[in-house]
Amino acid sequence: MRVLVVDDERGLTRALQRGLTAEGFAVDVAYDGETGLELATDTDYDAIVLDVMLPRRNGYDVVTALRERDVWTPVLMLSAKDGEHDVADGLDVGADDYLTKPFAFVVLVARLRALLRRPAGARPAVLTTGDIVLDPSARTVTQAGWLVELTSRELALLEYLMRHADRVVGKVELRDHVWDGAGEDLNVVEVYVGYLRRKLGRTAITTVRGAGYRVAG
């Protein structure tokens, strides 16, 4: 498996290169967004580890440019930022997962392997399940043609569920991907599912007792 790591913290980048190589990955590195974009466009990588704050071009712009060029390589974004909207912003522009610094190397490897297990192929720019339509780039949700106002966190949660439609997604997975863990109690997932049901209807998200939640594809 070939991975591209794009981060301007050279010590971290070299450490990731050594560690991932030891895990059996072939690793290329770039230290700025423009170089990372060029490599990611010209080379067929299995996954990209991409920092948000980069010289020349930030990580959000790199992901946006890749998706506009129909490059759908899975992207794991890294950031030292921990603001309310960072995870939603990363997912909105087309990233597949998000990890906040500092992180454990074993967690990064686990996240990468999870991305690599997902089916290959281009993801739709607009997500549709039943009568619900979510446009990640416009950050809008409509149901039966009517606009539904969602907060950034509600939108991120709904998008993750819709990207995994017809699969049961557990509370831990939702917390770790939508909230990046962040010390949040698992009850926060249940609370936000409740918020979505009040806005979209109780049947929009199904509870699978003891397993998690699912939306129909």
C-alpha positions as CSV (number, residue, x, y, z in Angstrom):
1,M,0.0,0.0,0.0
2,R,1.4,3.4,-1.0
3,V,0.6,6.4,1.3
4,L,1.4,10.1,0.9
5,V,2.1,12.1,4.1
6,V,1.8,15.9,3.7
7,D,2.8,17.9,6.8
8,D,5.2,20.8,7.3
9,E,6.4,19.6,10.7
10,R,9.4,17.8,9.4
11,G,10.2,15.9,12.6
12,L,6.6,14.5,12.7
13,T,6.6,13.7,9.0
14,R,9.9,11.8,9.2
15,A,8.6,9.9,12.2
16,L,5.4,9.0,10.4
17,Q,7.4,7.9,7.4
18,R,9.6,5.6,9.5
19,G,6.7,4.2,11.4
20,L,4.5,3.6,8.4
21,T,7.3,2.0,6.5
22,A,7.9,-0.4,9.5
23,E,4.1,-1.2,9.2
24,G,4.6,-2.3,5.6
25,F,3.5,0.9,3.8
26,A,5.4,2.6,1.0
27,V,5.6,6.3,2.0
28,D,6.1,9.5,0.1
29,V,6.2,12.8,1.8
30,A,5.6,16.5,1.0
31,Y,6.1,19.5,3.2
32,D,3.6,22.0,1.6
33,G,0.2,21.9,0.1
34,E,1.1,22.7,-3.4
35,T,3.7,19.9,-3.7
36,G,1.3,17.5,-1.9
37,L,-1.5,18.4,-4.4
38,E,0.9,17.7,-7.4
39,L,2.0,14.4,-6.0
40,A,-1.6,13.3,-5.1
41,T,-2.8,14.2,-8.6
42,D,0.0,12.5,-10.5
43,T,0.5,9.4,-8.4
44,D,-2.0,6.6,-7.6
45,Y,-1.9,6.5,-3.8
46,D,-4.0,4.2,-1.6
47,A,-4.4,6.9,1.1
48,I,-3.3,10.4,1.9
49,V,-2.4,11.7,5.4
50,L,-2.9,15.5,5.1
51,D,-2.3,18.3,7.6
52,V,-4.7,21.2,7.6
53,M,-2.3,24.1,8.3
54,L,0.3,24.0,5.5
55,P,2.4,26.5,3.6
56,R,1.5,27.5,0.0
57,R,-1.9,25.8,0.2
58,N,-3.9,24.6,3.2
59,G,-5.3,21.1,3.6
60,Y,-8.9,22.1,3.0
61,D,-7.9,23.6,-0.4
62,V,-5.9,20.5,-1.3
63,V,-8.8,18.2,-0.7
64,T,-11.2,20.5,-2.5
65,A,-8.8,20.6,-5.6
66,L,-8.4,16.8,-5.5
67,R,-12.2,16.2,-5.5
68,E,-12.7,18.7,-8.3
69,R,-10.2,16.8,-10.3
70,D,-12.1,13.5,-9.6
71,V,-9.2,12.2,-7.4
72,W,-11.0,10.2,-4.8
73,T,-8.0,8.8,-2.9
74,P,-9.1,8.4,0.8
75,V,-7.8,11.4,2.9
76,L,-7.1,11.3,6.6
77,M,-6.8,14.9,7.8
78,L,-4.6,16.0,10.7
79,S,-4.9,19.2,12.7
80,A,-3.7,20.8,15.9
81,K,-6.9,22.8,15.8
82,D,-9.8,21.6,18.0
83,G,-12.5,24.2,17.2
84,E,-16.2,23.4,16.9
85,H,-16.4,23.3,13.1
86,D,-13.1,21.7,12.2
87,V,-14.3,18.2,11.8
88,A,-17.4,19.3,9.8
89,D,-15.2,21.5,7.6
90,G,-12.9,18.7,6.8
91,L,-15.7,16.3,5.9
92,D,-17.5,19.0,4.0
93,V,-14.7,19.5,1.5
94,G,-14.3,15.8,0.9
95,A,-12.0,14.3,3.5
96,D,-12.8,10.8,4.7
97,D,-11.6,11.0,8.3
98,Y,-10.1,13.5,10.8
99,L,-7.5,13.1,13.6
100,T,-6.6,15.9,16.0
101,K,-3.0,16.3,17.1
102,P,-1.5,15.1,19.3
103,F,-2.5,11.5,18.4
104,A,-1.2,8.0,19.1
105,F,0.6,6.4,16.2
106,V,-1.4,3.2,16.6
107,V,-4.6,5.2,16.3
108,L,-3.4,6.7,13.0
109,V,-2.5,3.3,11.6
110,A,-5.9,1.9,12.6
111,R,-7.7,4.8,11.0
112,L,-5.6,4.3,7.8
113,R,-6.3,0.6,7.6
114,A,-10.0,1.3,8.1
115,L,-10.0,3.7,5.2
116,L,-8.2,1.2,3.0
117,R,-10.9,-1.4,3.8
118,R,-13.6,0.8,2.3
119,P,-14.7,0.0,-1.2
120,A,-12.9,1.9,-3.9
121,G,-14.5,4.2,-6.3
122,A,-15.7,7.8,-6.6
123,R,-18.1,9.0,-4.0
124,P,-21.1,11.1,-5.1
125,A,-20.8,14.8,-4.7
126,V,-24.4,14.9,-3.4
127,L,-25.6,12.2,-1.0
128,T,-29.2,10.9,-1.2
129,T,-31.0,8.5,1.1
130,G,-34.8,8.2,0.6
131,D,-36.1,11.8,0.4
132,I,-33.1,13.3,2.2
133,V,-30.5,15.0,0.0
134,L,-27.2,16.3,1.5
135,D,-24.8,18.5,-0.5
136,P,-21.5,18.5,1.4
137,S,-20.0,21.4,-0.6
138,A,-23.0,23.6,-0.1
139,R,-23.5,22.4,3.4
140,T,-27.3,22.0,2.8
141,V,-29.8,19.4,3.5
142,T,-33.2,19.1,1.9
143,Q,-36.1,16.6,2.7
144,A,-38.8,16.1,0.1
145,G,-37.5,19.3,-1.6
146,W,-37.7,21.4,1.6
147,L,-34.6,23.0,3.1
148,V,-33.8,21.6,6.6
149,E,-31.6,23.8,8.9
150,L,-28.9,21.8,10.6
151,T,-26.0,22.9,12.9
152,S,-22.5,22.0,11.7
153,R,-22.3,19.1,14.2
154,E,-25.7,17.8,13.1
155,L,-24.7,18.0,9.5
156,A,-21.4,16.2,10.1
157,L,-23.3,13.4,12.0
158,L,-25.9,13.0,9.2
159,E,-23.2,13.0,6.5
160,Y,-21.2,10.3,8.2
161,L,-24.3,8.1,8.5
162,M,-25.3,8.8,4.9
163,R,-21.8,7.9,3.6
164,H,-22.3,4.6,5.4
165,A,-25.9,4.0,4.4
166,D,-27.3,0.5,5.0
167,R,-24.5,-0.3,7.5
168,V,-25.0,-0.1,11.2
169,V,-22.7,2.5,12.7
170,G,-21.8,2.2,16.4
171,K,-21.8,5.0,18.9
172,V,-18.1,4.7,19.5
173,E,-17.4,5.0,15.7
174,L,-19.7,8.1,15.4
175,R,-18.1,9.8,18.4
176,D,-14.6,9.1,17.3
177,H,-15.2,10.4,13.7
178,V,-17.7,13.2,14.2
179,W,-16.3,14.4,17.6
180,D,-12.8,12.8,17.2
181,G,-13.3,11.3,20.6
182,A,-12.3,14.5,22.4
183,G,-13.3,13.1,25.8
184,E,-17.0,13.2,24.8
185,D,-19.4,10.9,26.6
186,L,-21.1,8.4,24.3
187,N,-24.5,9.9,25.3
188,V,-23.6,12.9,23.1
189,V,-24.2,10.7,20.0
190,E,-27.7,9.7,21.2
191,V,-28.5,13.4,22.0
192,Y,-27.6,14.5,18.5
193,V,-29.4,11.6,16.8
194,G,-32.4,12.9,18.7
195,Y,-31.9,16.3,17.3
196,L,-31.8,15.0,13.8
197,R,-34.9,12.9,14.3
198,R,-36.8,15.9,15.5
199,K,-35.9,17.8,12.3
200,L,-36.0,14.9,9.8
201,G,-38.6,12.6,11.4
202,R,-38.2,9.6,13.7
203,T,-37.9,7.1,10.8
204,A,-35.0,8.9,9.2
205,I,-32.5,7.1,11.5
206,T,-33.1,3.6,12.7
207,T,-31.7,2.4,16.1
208,V,-30.3,-1.1,16.0
209,R,-30.5,-2.1,19.6
210,G,-27.1,-2.8,21.1
211,A,-25.3,-2.1,17.8
212,G,-25.8,1.6,16.8
213,Y,-27.7,3.5,14.1
214,R,-28.4,3.1,10.4
215,V,-30.0,5.1,7.6
216,A,-31.5,3.4,4.6
217,G,-29.6,3.8,1.3
